[in-house]
Amino acid sequence: MMNNLTRLLDIALPIVQAPMFGVTTPAMVAAAANTGALGSLAIADLSAQKSIEQIRATRQLTAKPFAVNLFVHTIPPITATLREQYTQTKSHIEHLAAKNGLTVKLPELDAIQVTPYQDQIDAIISEQCRIVSFTFGIPDAESIQQLKANNTILIGTCTSVAEAIALEEQGIDIICVQGIEAGGHRGSFIGLPQIGGFSLLPQVYDTVKTPLIYAGGIYNKKSMQAALALGAQAVSIGSLLIASKESALLPFEKERLSTVKEEEVVLTRSFSGRFARGIHNTFIQALEGSDYILPYPYQNKLTGELRRIARAHQDSEFVNIWLGQSIQSFSSASTAEIINQLTK
């Protein structure tokens, strides 16, 4: 089970608990870390203060190393066109919700708070986090230099060979190769690659020298062994853990997983403005392909209140339940039990 990557990360198992914002909890991260895997704390684009609170909450539960994961993306400027589109999209979604029995007042554009990832990096350094993973792009050169100066191990996400090359050229220590079958958001930052993971992984392995983690469709020991045979030194598991004891999903969301069918798992921009894979529902049906999808992160911020109200009403038709293509019997066991099952 040990290799260069596990030694670099100081972990006992070649397994990474995927950072899933909205699903991952400090308890899940700690449980994964305590098994000898790498736990991953998803802070997405939380404020610096909230990021620190999550890091400290996790540290109270484990003394093992864990990664902190953030969204590295360019925030589009607010223009007159964006303001107009935001107003129209806000009105459309409020009417759609009302037609389906949900009363919701979405935020005005000027009320939205967007955190530049550089603020989070300052927080991460202040908390002396040793491992940082990221998605949606590559940190700017100054941020990379800051993190490297603090002996931080950097894990980037690629969805194509070109992205893997770009990450290696910037001196990123480890690359997570994400196949299109993976649940949640795509990590793409050069175009919109649509490559299956087990096709992409060996191509990346043959192209770069950087150690690789594989993410996408891992759901049992055989799929883990296949990824390791194709060149990965560790695998990332996400969907496998979404119904676990430590998952932040509510009972009605976990119940929806038990009835999901293969054709219901789709890629959509409707909730966040970026492509993510999850369970098709009324909201996705109404918005996908329409003019009512704002660029990320504005769509994500706009729909946040809708999702909060829908969860309060246990309405699975207006919440995002991110899920990969590997349909399985989603275990409600603890994170530790699920990870240990992979190593038997």
C-alpha positions in Angstrom: 0.0 0.0 0.0 3.0 2.4 0.5 4.6 4.3 -2.4 6.3 7.6 -3.1 3.0 9.5 -2.9 1.9 8.0 0.4 5.3 8.8 1.9 5.2 12.4 0.6 1.7 12.9 2.2 2.6 10.9 5.3 -0.4 8.6 5.0 -0.7 4.8 5.3 -3.3 4.1 2.6 -3.3 5.2 -1.1 -6.8 6.6 -0.6 -8.0 10.2 -0.6 -11.4 11.2 0.7 -12.6 13.6 -1.9 -13.4 17.2 -0.9 -17.1 17.7 -1.5 -18.4 21.1 -0.4 -21.8 20.7 1.2 -21.2 17.0 1.9 -17.8 16.9 3.6 -17.8 17.6 7.3 -14.9 17.9 9.8 -16.1 14.6 11.2 -15.8 12.9 7.7 -12.3 14.4 7.2 -11.1 13.3 10.6 -12.6 9.8 10.2 -10.8 9.4 6.9 -7.5 10.7 8.2 -7.7 8.4 11.3 -7.9 5.3 9.0 -4.6 6.3 7.4 -6.2 7.8 4.3 -5.9 11.5 3.4 -8.9 13.4 4.6 -9.8 16.5 2.5 -11.6 19.5 4.0 -13.6 21.4 1.4 -13.6 25.1 2.0 -14.7 26.1 -1.5 -15.0 29.9 -1.4 -15.8 30.3 2.3 -14.6 33.5 3.9 -11.1 33.4 5.5 -12.6 33.4 9.0 -15.0 30.5 8.2 -12.2 28.6 6.6 -10.1 29.0 9.8 -13.1 27.8 11.8 -13.5 24.6 9.7 -9.7 23.9 9.8 -9.7 24.2 13.6 -12.9 22.1 14.0 -11.2 19.3 12.0 -8.0 19.6 14.0 -9.9 19.0 17.2 -10.9 15.6 15.8 -7.7 14.3 14.4 -3.9 14.7 14.8 -3.4 13.1 11.4 -2.5 15.1 8.2 -5.4 16.3 6.0 -5.7 18.5 2.9 -7.5 21.7 2.7 -9.3 22.2 -0.7 -10.3 25.5 -2.3 -11.7 26.7 -5.5 -9.1 28.6 -7.6 -11.1 30.5 -10.2 -11.3 33.9 -11.8 -14.2 36.0 -10.6 -16.0 37.7 -13.6 -16.3 41.4 -13.2 -19.8 42.9 -12.6 -20.9 44.6 -15.7 -24.1 46.2 -16.8 -24.9 43.1 -18.9 -24.3 40.8 -15.9 -26.5 43.0 -13.7 -29.4 42.7 -16.2 -28.9 39.0 -16.6 -28.8 38.5 -12.9 -32.1 40.4 -12.4 -33.8 38.3 -15.1 -32.4 35.1 -13.8 -33.4 35.9 -10.2 -37.0 36.7 -11.2 -37.2 33.6 -13.4 -36.0 31.3 -10.6 -38.3 32.9 -8.0 -41.3 32.4 -10.3 -40.3 28.8 -11.0 -40.0 28.0 -7.3 -43.4 29.6 -6.6 -45.0 27.5 -9.3 -43.7 24.4 -7.5 -44.8 25.4 -4.0 -41.6 27.1 -2.7 -41.6 30.7 -1.6 -38.1 32.1 -1.9 -36.6 35.6 -2.0 -33.2 35.3 -3.7 -30.4 37.8 -2.9 -29.7 41.0 -4.9 -26.5 41.0 -6.8 -24.9 43.6 -4.5 -25.7 41.5 -1.4 -23.6 38.6 -2.7 -20.2 38.0 -1.0 -17.5 36.4 -3.1 -14.2 35.5 -1.5 -11.0 35.7 -3.6 -9.0 32.5 -3.1 -6.0 34.6 -2.2 -7.8 35.5 1.1 -8.1 31.8 1.9 -4.5 31.2 1.1 -3.5 33.7 3.8 -5.8 31.9 6.2 -4.3 28.5 5.3 -0.8 29.7 5.8 -1.7 31.3 9.2 -3.1 27.9 10.2 0.0 26.1 9.1 -1.8 23.7 6.8 0.7 21.3 5.2 -1.4 20.0 2.3 -3.5 22.2 0.0 -5.5 20.8 -3.0 -7.4 23.0 -5.5 -9.6 22.8 -8.5 -11.0 25.0 -11.3 -7.5 26.3 -12.2 -4.0 27.0 -11.0 -3.2 29.5 -8.3 -1.3 32.6 -9.4 2.5 32.6 -9.2 2.6 34.7 -6.1 0.2 32.4 -4.2 2.2 29.3 -5.3 5.4 31.0 -4.1 3.8 31.8 -0.8 2.6 28.3 -0.2 5.9 26.7 -1.3 7.8 29.0 1.1 5.7 27.5 3.9 6.6 24.0 2.8 3.0 23.3 1.6 2.4 20.3 -0.6 0.2 21.3 -3.6 -2.3 19.0 -5.3 -3.9 20.3 -8.5 -6.8 18.9 -10.5 -6.7 18.1 -14.3 -9.3 16.8 -16.6 -7.1 16.6 -19.7 -3.5 16.0 -20.7 -3.0 19.7 -21.5 -4.2 20.7 -17.9 -1.8 18.1 -16.4 1.1 19.6 -18.4 0.1 23.1 -17.2 0.1 22.0 -13.6 3.4 20.3 -13.8 5.0 23.3 -15.5 3.9 25.4 -12.5 5.7 23.0 -10.1 2.5 21.4 -8.6 3.6 18.5 -6.4 0.8 16.0 -7.1 -1.9 15.9 -9.9 -5.4 14.6 -9.3 -6.7 13.2 -12.7 -10.5 13.6 -12.8 -12.5 11.6 -15.2 -15.7 12.8 -16.7 -17.6 10.1 -14.7 -16.7 11.8 -11.4 -19.5 13.3 -9.3 -19.7 17.0 -8.5 -17.9 19.8 -10.2 -15.5 19.3 -13.1 -12.1 20.7 -12.4 -11.6 21.8 -16.0 -9.7 25.1 -16.7 -8.6 24.6 -20.4 -11.7 24.2 -22.5 -14.3 21.6 -21.6 -12.6 18.2 -21.9 -15.0 15.2 -22.0 -12.5 12.3 -21.5 -13.3 9.2 -19.5 -11.0 8.7 -16.5 -9.6 5.3 -17.5 -8.7 6.7 -20.9 -7.2 9.9 -19.5 -5.2 8.4 -16.6 -2.7 6.4 -18.6 -2.2 9.3 -21.1 -1.4 11.6 -18.3 0.9 9.0 -16.7 2.8 8.7 -20.0 3.1 12.5 -20.3 4.1 13.9 -16.9 6.5 12.8 -14.1 4.4 14.2 -11.3 2.7 11.6 -9.0 -0.9 11.0 -9.7 -4.2 10.6 -7.8 -7.1 9.3 -9.7 -10.7 10.5 -9.2 -13.9 9.3 -10.9 -16.0 6.2 -10.6 -14.1 4.4 -7.8 -16.7 2.4 -5.9 -15.0 -0.9 -4.8 -11.6 -2.6 -4.4 -11.5 -3.7 -8.1 -12.0 -0.2 -9.5 -9.3 1.1 -7.1 -6.9 -1.6 -8.2 -7.6 -0.8 -11.9 -6.7 2.9 -11.3 -3.5 1.9 -9.5 -2.6 -0.4 -12.3 -3.1 2.4 -14.8 -0.5 4.7 -13.1 -2.2 6.3 -10.1 -0.4 6.1 -6.8 -3.7 6.8 -4.9 -7.4 7.0 -5.6 -9.9 9.7 -4.6 -13.3 8.5 -3.3 -16.3 10.8 -3.2 -19.7 9.3 -4.2 -18.7 6.2 -2.2 -19.0 8.4 1.0 -22.0 10.6 0.3 -24.5 8.6 2.3 -22.0 7.8 5.1 -22.7 8.5 8.8 -20.5 11.6 8.7 -22.0 13.0 5.4 -23.8 16.4 5.6 -26.5 15.2 3.3 -30.0 15.2 5.0 -32.0 11.9 5.3 -34.3 12.7 2.4 -31.3 13.3 0.2 -29.7 10.1 1.2 -33.1 8.4 0.5 -33.1 9.8 -3.0 -29.8 8.0 -3.6 -31.4 4.7 -3.0 -33.8 5.1 -6.0 -31.5 6.8 -8.5 -31.2 5.3 -12.0 -28.3 5.4 -14.4 -30.0 7.8 -16.9 -30.8 10.3 -14.1 -27.1 11.1 -13.5 -26.3 14.1 -15.7 -23.8 17.0 -16.2 -25.4 20.4 -15.5 -24.6 24.0 -15.1 -28.0 25.0 -13.7 -27.1 25.2 -10.0 -23.7 26.8 -10.0 -22.8 28.0 -13.5 -20.1 25.4 -13.8 -20.5 21.8 -15.1 -21.2 19.4 -12.3 -22.5 15.8 -12.3 -25.6 15.0 -10.2 -29.1 13.7 -10.1 -31.5 15.2 -12.7 -34.5 17.0 -11.2 -37.2 19.6 -11.9 -34.8 22.5 -11.5 -32.2 21.1 -13.9 -34.9 20.3 -16.4 -36.2 23.9 -16.3 -32.8 25.7 -16.5 -30.4 23.6 -18.4 -29.9 25.0 -21.9 -31.8 28.2 -21.0 -30.7 31.8 -20.8 -31.1 31.7 -17.0 -27.6 30.5 -16.1 -25.1 33.0 -14.8 -21.3 32.5 -14.8 -19.8 30.9 -11.8 -19.8 31.9 -8.9 -22.9 34.2 -9.4 -25.3 31.4 -10.3 -24.0 29.4 -7.3 -24.6 32.3 -4.9 -28.0 33.1 -6.4 -29.3 29.5 -6.1 -28.0 29.0 -2.6 -31.1 30.4 -0.8 -33.3 28.3 -3.1 -31.4 25.2 -2.1 -31.6 26.1 1.6 -35.4 26.5 1.4 -35.8 23.3 -0.6 -33.9 21.3 2.0 -36.0 22.8 4.7 -39.0 21.4 2.8 -37.3 18.1 2.0 -37.8 18.8 -1.7 -35.3 16.9 -3.8 -36.5 18.6 -7.0 -34.8 21.8 -6.1 -31.5 20.7 -4.4 -28.3 19.6 -6.0 -27.4 16.0 -5.1 -24.0 15.6 -6.8 -23.2 12.0 -7.8 -20.8 10.2 -10.1 -21.7 7.6 -12.8 -21.0 4.5 -10.7 -24.4 3.7 -9.3 -24.1 1.5 -6.2 -25.9 0.7 -2.9 -24.7 3.8 -1.1 -23.6 2.7 2.4 -24.8 4.5 5.5 -21.8 3.0 7.5 -19.1 5.2 8.9 -16.5 6.7 6.7 -13.9 4.6 8.4 -15.8 1.4 7.7 -16.3 2.2 4.0 -12.6 3.0 3.6 -11.5 -0.1 5.5 -13.7 -2.2 3.2 -11.6 -1.0 0.2 -8.4 -2.4 1.7 -9.6 -5.9 2.7 
